[in-house]
Amino acid sequence: MTQPPQQPPNEPQPPNEPSGQPPNQPPAGPPAGPPAGPPSGGFGAPQDPPPGGFGEPTPPPADPFAKQPPPAGGYGAPQPGYPTPPAPQPNGYGYPQAQQPGYGYPQGAPGQPGYQGQPGQPGQPGLPQQGYGYPTQPMYGAPQPGPAGGGPGGGKKFSTQMQIIVAAAVAVVLIIGAAVVYTSTKDDGDQGNQASTSGSTGGGEGKDGEGKDGGLAGGSEKAPGNTGSKVAFQLPQPEVADVTSVKGSWLTDKAYVKSGVNEVVAYDRDKGTKLWSLPVPAEVCGASRHMTKDFKAAILFKEGKPTKEKKYPACNQVGAVDLASGKLLWSKSVTSATGGDRPVQFDEVTLSGTTVAAGGTSGGAAFKLENGAELWKPKVSADRCYDMGYGGGEALAVVRKCGSYDSPQLQIQALNPATGAPLSSYQMPAGVDYASIVSTKPLVVAANVGDTANDGSAISDFFSIDAATGKLIVRISADAEKYAARCGSTDVESCRGAVVGNNRLYVPTEDHDGTSEYGDTNEVVAFDLTTGKLLGGRADAGDRYSLTPLRMDGTNVIAYKRPPYDKGGQVVSIDGETFKQTLLMENPSDESVRDAETAFTADRSEILYGEGRLFFSKQLISERRDSQADEKLYLAVGFRTD
């Protein structure tokens, strides 16, 4: 997993070339037959990190992935000394519905390490908290233990007093149910008489487990009636003479927009036909991962095209693009606040609200999205500090580097997007040369402390920081041999596979042996951002598949499943609390389609999913090698469901 050494800033990076070998390829002539069932742990499953105090790695619960057998009679079965409860009415209002077996459902008994439900509530060790979407235990009217032979099935009737208690309890339940319906009708008139539901941090609204506009509960993405996809389009890779950046891709309500060679192009999401093409003066060398609700984004491009005198022009132009109309709203360069006429070079750009922020080894600058007016520009302070790069999205944060090259000191600051003024500041531990911002709200940072992650992932620890005060909430140890999220060594906003929501950090485990003779598997697990503890649930990829989180959808996690050699990839929605998976898309298993899909790797490609459409694209392309003379090379491929 070791990556090649990083190139100097603004120098071309080695292209992401496919190995030509699909993932999880078995030896010739694999035995036929269906894949085996989900694994039960195995090499690479997360283990306990070392204990520590405040600000140090927090140990997870013991063996969180061990699968335990259910108690006699199954989970929820009557226990000795209690009468058998009456059978629930089918689909009755207020009655728990039957849980179907599958990934994400509780395994084992409550209070045991292998229980896959929710962690215990404070003060109730071992007791599972009811996950969102699970039926709750009845508060009133539950059968109570009585004298021997008493109760339902005991041959004796309730006493008059007991009948009065039960009747009163039923009345309370009906009143509560009516209040919920009334509240829903009053607050959500367009929802009729349906009760509203939400996850732990808000989420979708709807009925029967649905979210907003009929989406899955907790989010807006919908599970189609037919999850089988087909190829929407395949964009051939342009022929180039050298390593060329094609960074940037966005998905709007009508178009898939992708950077090409000296251009930005919008394609019809379903057909791949060009909707518009925006020529750019030179190579696009950076692009914001975020865009505004009205589809505006930021890009970086070079000062000119390569010449004999200047083979590698500097990446020093900042611009804003209207992704709906295909117009370049503005573009400009900026000089250092310390003087001089030479434009400052940038390594990356991001967007937060109406602020475009670009950073690099020469310092950072920011502009108004609407007109490009400068908000601040690079300057070097007396202690030799500068803004390396920014994290955008819901808030704006910066990785600020101070000190000498041999002894750097990093600070993580939450910023006022309009002025750049620090709102808070957290000093990273010694031994951290670079850091990446995983999320700005809540503020989560990844770093390779003391270069202990030697697998190329650039992550040994995650830091959950209070953006209001700059105080460390918790430091989470993420052993690089166990967890598979990755960040660029020098880029601030380049992490892949780690997503944040529900006050949790979701990461994939490294691939490890499954139960199948050929191919590996992995899981997606979650850490609590307040305690740092590894939570008990997980989402299993299934034999020969490998899960990578892409983004949050409300309280759900949208994840891509890299396929085995004989299948197409999948997209699933993972319930952020129960870890139950819902299949959203499964790609064709035809060999030519598989080859096109697996040419894009999850940690180096741009992968977008939304509204039943999945797109892969490259960030760097290079000259065709002799061994690729007859090979079809793609800039991007898209899939869609009907």
N, C-alpha and C positions, 0 to 999 in steps of 0.2 A: 504493500500500500504506500510505499514511500514515493513521494513526488520528486520530480527533478528540481534542482535549485532554482530559486526565484530569479528572474531577470531584473536588471535595474529598472526603476520607474520609467514609464513611457517607452521602454524598449519592447519590441515585439516578443510575445510569449510563445512558447512552443505550441503548435496547433494541437487541438484535441482530435487525434486520429484514432479511429476504431481499430481494434486489434485484429478484426476480421474473424474473431472467434466469438460466437454468441455466448452470453453468460450461462453458467450451469450446463455446459456442453459435456455429455458423458462420453465414454469411449465408444468406438464404432460398434454398432449392433447392440444397443441397449435392450434389455428385456421389455417386452410389451406389457401393457396393463395399466390400469389407472393409478395415479399417484397415491401414495399412502396418506394416512391421516396426519393431523397436526403433530408437531414434535412435542416432546415433553422436556423442554430445556435443552441441555447439551452444551458443548463447548462454545464459549462466546456469550452465554447468557449472563446478565449482570450479576455481579457478586458484591459483597459488602465492601464499601470503601473504608479506609482507616478512620477510626473515631477522631473527633476533634471538638474543640469548644466553639464559642461564638466567633464567627468569621472563619472557621475552619470547616473542612468537609464534615458533613453530618452522616452518620451511619444509617443505612436503610434498614427496614425490618429484615429479620433473618430469612434467608432463602425465599424471596418473594415469589419466585417462579415455580417453586415445588408444587406439583399437583397432588392433592390429597383426595382419597376416596370420600364420597359423600357419606353422611351418617345413614344408619340403617333406615330404609324407607324413603331416603332422598331428602334434599333440603326442604324444609318447611313441613316435614312429616310430623304428626302428633307425637309428643313426647310422653313417656310413662307418667301416669298420674293425672293426665289431662284427658278429658273426653274427646272423642273424634268430632271435629267441627262439622257443621252441615256443609254439603257440597255447594260451591258457588253457582249462582245462576249464570248460564251462558250469556256473555256479552251484556250482562246487566250493568246499569250505571252504578259506579262505585265499587264494583267487584273487581278483584285482581284478575288479569287475563293470564292465560297460560304462557309461560316463557318457552320459546323454541330453542333447541340446542344450537350452538354455534359459537363463533369467536366472540369473546367479550362477556359472555355470561358467567355467573359465579361458578367456580370449580372448587370443590371441597367444602368444608364446614366453616361456618363463621367462627372467627377467633383462631383459626389455624393458619400457618404461614402461607399455605397454598390457596387460601380463599381469594377469589378474583373479584370480589365486590369492592365496596368503598371502604376506606379506612375508618377505624372507630372514631366516634365523636369524643371530644375532650371529656375526660372523666369516665369514659366507658371503654377501657382497653379491650380489644378483641371483638367488640360489637360492630357489625357493619353498618355504616351510614347508608340510608336508602338512596341509591343512585337515581338520577333523573330518568324517568320513564319506567322505573320499577314500581310494582304495587307496594303500598305501605301496609304495615300491620294495623289491624283495627284498633282504634282507641277505646271505643265503647261497644258494648254488646258482645264482647268476646266471651266464649264459654269459660267459666271459672271452675276450678276443681272443687268438688264437694264431698260429702260423705260417700263411703263405699257404695257403689251401685247407683248413686245419684247422677243427675244430669242426663243429657240426651242419650238414649240408648240404654239407660240404666233401669228402665222399667218403672220409674217414679216420675210424677208430674212436678213441674215447678210449683213452688209455693206461691200464694197470692202476692206476697211481698216481692218475690223474685220476678214475677210477671210484670209487676209495676215498674221495677228497675229496668228490665229489658225494654219495655215499651217506651220508657222515658229516653233510654239511650238511643233507640231507633229514631225517635222524634228529633233528638239533637242532631243526628247524622243527616236526616232529611232537611232540617233547617240550614245546616252548614252547606249542603249541596245546593239548596235553593239560593243561598246567598252568593255562592260562586257564580251561578248562572245569571243572577240579577246583576252582579258586578260586571260580568263580561258583557252583558247586553247594554249596560249603561255606558261603559268606557269604550267599547268597540262596536259601535252601532253597525258598521259594515260587516261584522262577523255574525250577525243574527244572534241566535241563542247559544253559540258555542263558547265554551269556557276557554280563556286564554291560558297558555302555559309558557314558561320560560326557564332557561337554565340558570346556573349559579351566577352568571354575569349578564343576564338578559338573554335574548335570543329570539327565535322565530315564534310566530303565533299561528294557531290553526287548530284543527281538530284531528282526532284519531291518530296522534303521533305525527302530525304534519307541522311544518314550519310556515314561514311567511309565503304567501302566494302559492300554497300547496307544496312547499318544499319540505324537506325532512325536519323533524322536530329539532329546534336549536339552530337551524340555518336556513339558507335560501335555495340551496341546490336541490334538485328534484331527482328521484330515481325513475328513469323512464320505464315504460311498459316493456320495451325490448332493449336490453342492455347491450346486445351485440352491436358493435360499431362497424363502420366501413371507412375506407380511406376517403377523406375529403379532398385532399390534394397533396402533391409532392413537389416541392420547389427545388429544381436542380441547383447544385452548388456552382457559383460563377467561377470561371477559370481566372486564376490570378498567378502572378509570377513570384510572389513572396508571401510571407505570413501577413494576413490582413484581418483587422478587427471588423466584426459585424455584430457588435454588442447591441442589445436592445430588442425587446419584443413586448407587445402589449395586446390585450384583448378588449375591444370595445363592444358596444351593443350591436354593431354591424360588421366590424372588420377585425381581422388579425393583422397587426401592423408589425413589420419586421425591418430592421436595418439591413441594408445590403452593401454593395461596394459603392461608396460615395453617393448613397441615396437612402431614403426611408420610404418604404412602399406599404400600402394598405391592400389587403387581399380580402375578397368575399370569404366569410367564415366557412361557408359550406361548399363553394365551388372553386375557390382559389383564383378567380379572375381578378385582375387588377382594378381597384377602385380609384386609386390615385398614386402618383409617384412624386416624391419631393427630392429633387437633386440637392446634394450637400456639397459644398466646395471641396471637401477632402474627406478622408477616411473617418468614420464614426468611431471614436476611441473610448466612449463611455456613454452610459444611458441610465436614467433613473429607473429603479424597480417600481416606483410608485407613480401614480397618475391621479389627477383630480377627478372629481365626479363628472365634470363636463369634458373629460378626456384630453387633458393637457399634460405633457411630460417634458422632461429636460434631457438634453444630450450634450456630449462633448464631441468636438471634431478637431482634426489637426489643422495647423495653420496653412497648409498647402499640400499639394501632391508631391510625391518623391521626385527628386531630381538627382543628377550626378553629383552635384555639390552638396546636397542635403538629402541623403537617402532616407533618413528617419525624421521627418518634420515633427515639431513639438506638438503635443496635445494641449493646446492653450485657448481654444475657442469654446465658449459656452453658449447654448441656445435653448429656446423653448419651442416646442412643436405642438400645434393643434392637431391631435390625432383624428378628429372628426372631419376636418376640412382639408388636411394635408398642407397646411401653411406653416412656414417658419416665422414665428411671431417676432423674434429678434435674435441677434447673435452678437457677441462682443468678447473682447479679451480684457484683462485687467493687469495693471502693473503693481509692483509691490509698493506698500505704503512707505518703505524706507527709501524710495527713489529709484531712478533708472527707467529706461524706456523699454526694456525687454519684457514681453508678456510673461506672466507666471504660468508654469505648467501645472496641469491638474491630473490626478490619477482616477478620480471617480466623482460622481455627481449624484445628488439625491433631491428629493422634493418633500416639503412638509408644509401643508396649508398653501399659502401663496408665496412661499420662500423657496428659491432654488439655491442650494448650497453645494459648492464644489471644493474639494480638498486635495492635498498632496504634500509632498516633502518640502514644497516652497511656501506652504501655508494655505489658508482657506479664504474663500470669498463667498458672498451671498448677494442675490439679486431679487428684485420683485418679479414675480412670474408674469404679471400683466404687461410690463414694459421694459424689463431689464435694468431698471434703475439700481445702482449699487446700494446695498445695505451695509456691507463692510468689506474690507479687502485685506490681503495678507500683510502681516507685520510681525517682526521678530522682536520679542521682548528682551529685557536685560538678562533674564535667566535662560535665554535661547529657547523659548517655548513657541510652538506653532501648531496649528490645527492640521492633523494628519488627514482626517476625513470625518464625514458626518453620517449619522443614521437618521432617516426621515420617517415618514408615515404619519401617525397620529400626533407625534411630538417631534422635537428636534434635539439631538444629542451629538456630542463631539468627542473624539479621542484626541487629546491634546498631549503632545510630546515635549518634554523639557530635558535639559541637561545635555551631556555629551553623547557622542555615538557609542562609546564604550560603556557608558553608565547612564542609560536613559531612565527617565521617570515619566510614567503615563498617568494622566488624569482623565476621568470620565466626567463630563459636565453636561447637565441638562441646560438648554439654552432657550432664551426668549427668541422665537423665530423672527420677530420684527427687528430686533436690535442686535442680536448676537450676545447679549449680556448673559453671563452665567446665572442660572437659578440655583444651582447646587454643584458641588464638586466632590468626587470620590477619588482618592489616590490609590492606584493599583499597587499590589505588593511588589517588592523588589524581585528582579528576575523575569519581568514581563517586558519584552521588547516591542510586541505588537498586540493589539486587542481588536476585537470585532464586535459590533453592536448587533445583537440578535433581534432585539425589540426595544422600542423607545417608550412604549406605554403598555405594560410596565417596563421599566428599564432593566434589560438583561444583557450582559456582556460575556463574551467568550474569550479565553486567552490560553496560551501555552506557557504555564508558569515554570520557569527554570528549564525550558526546552525538554520537559519530561515526556511530551507526546511526540514520539519519534516516528510516527506512522504517516506523517504528512497531513494530518487532519487539522493541525494548529489549535487543537483544543485539549487541554488537560482539566480545565475547570470552567464552570459557569458562575457568574456573580450576579445575584439579585440585589439591586440597589434601589433605595428609596429616592426617587427623583426630586422630591420636595426638600429633603434634608441633606442628601448626599451620603447618608449612612448606609453601610452594608447591612442588608437584611440577612442574607445567608450566602455562603460559598458552597457550591455543589461540586464535588469531585466527580469527574466523568472520565474514567479510565479509558484511554484511547484504544485499548485492546478489547474493550467491551462494547463501546458505543461508537456509532458510525457517522455522526454529524460531522461536517467539514466546513472550514472557513479558509479564505485566502490568507496567506501568511502576512501580507501587507495591506490588503484592502479592508476597509472598515465595515462595509456593508455587502459582504459577499458570502455569508454563511448559507449552507444548504443542508436540508434535512432536520433542522431544529426550528420548531415553531412554538409560539407562546400564546396561551389563551386560558381562560378559566383559572387564573392564578397558578398555572402549571406550565412546565416546560416539557414538550413532547419531543423525544429523540428516538431514532432507530438503534437497535443493537447491531453489532457486527454480525455478518453471516456466520452460521455455524452448522454443524451436521444436523440433519433432520432424520426422519425415520425412513426416507427413501434411500435406495442404494446409490442413486445418483443425484447430485444437486444439493445445495444448502438452503437454509431458510433463516428468517430473523423475526424480530418483534418490534413493535413500537411501545415504548413505556413512557411514564410521566413522573416528573419530580415536582413536589410542592415548592412553590417559590417563597413561601414563608418559613417553612421548617427545613427545606432541603431534602426531605425524606423521599425515597423512592416509593411511589404508591403501589398498592397491591395488584392493580389491574394491568392488563396488557392486551394488545391486539396482535394476534399471530398472523404472519404472512401466509402460512400454509406451506406444505412441502414443495420445495423447488422454486418458490417465489420469494421476493425480497421487498419489504415495504420501505418507502421513503416518504415522510410527510412533506407536503408541498406548501400548504397554507391553512389558515383557520377559515371556517365558514360559520360565523356565529360562535356557538360553543362546540362545534364539530371540527374534526380534522380531516382535510382532504388529502389523501395519500395515493401515491402511485405504486403499483406492484410490478417490479421488473419480472418478466416471465422466464420460464425455463426454455430449453432449446426447441420444444415442440408446441409451445403455446403462444398466444398473444398477451400483451400486458393488460393490466386492469387498473381502474380507478375506483377507489372505495371512499365512502364517508364513514369516519369512525366517531361514534358518540364519545364526546370528550370526557364523560364521567363513567359510563358503563363499559366503554370500549367495544360495544357491539358494532359490527361492520355492516354497511349496506352497499351492495355492488351498484356502481353508477355506470360503468362501462367495461366491456371486454373486447379487446382488439382481435382481428382475424388471425388465424394460426397459419395462413399460407406462408410458405417459405420466403417468397419475395417481400411480403409485407413485414414478416418478422425481421428480415435482414435490415430493412429500412428503419424499423423501430429501434432495434438494438444497436444501431450505429450511434445512437445518442445515449450517453451515460448520465445517470441522475445527478452526479456530483459536479459535472462540468458543462452540462447543457442547460439551456433555458427551457423550463417545462411549465406550461400554463394550462389550467383546466377551468372551464366555466360553461354552464348552460349546455351540458351534453357535448362539449367539444374539447379535444385534447390536442395540444401542439407541442412539438419538440423543435428546437432550433439550435444552431451552433453559435458560439461567440467568436471563434477564430477559424479561419480557413487558410489553406496554403496551396502551394502548387501541387498538382497531381503527380504522384510518384509513378515510376515505371510499373510497379506492381499493381497499380490501380488503373492501368490503361483501359481495361474493359469493364471497370467497376462503376456502378451508378453511385454518384456522390450527391448528397442532398444538403441544401441549406436549411430546409425545414420540411417537416411532414405534419399533416393534420388528420385527425380522426373525428368522426361525429356519429351520434346515434340518430335514429329517425325521430 
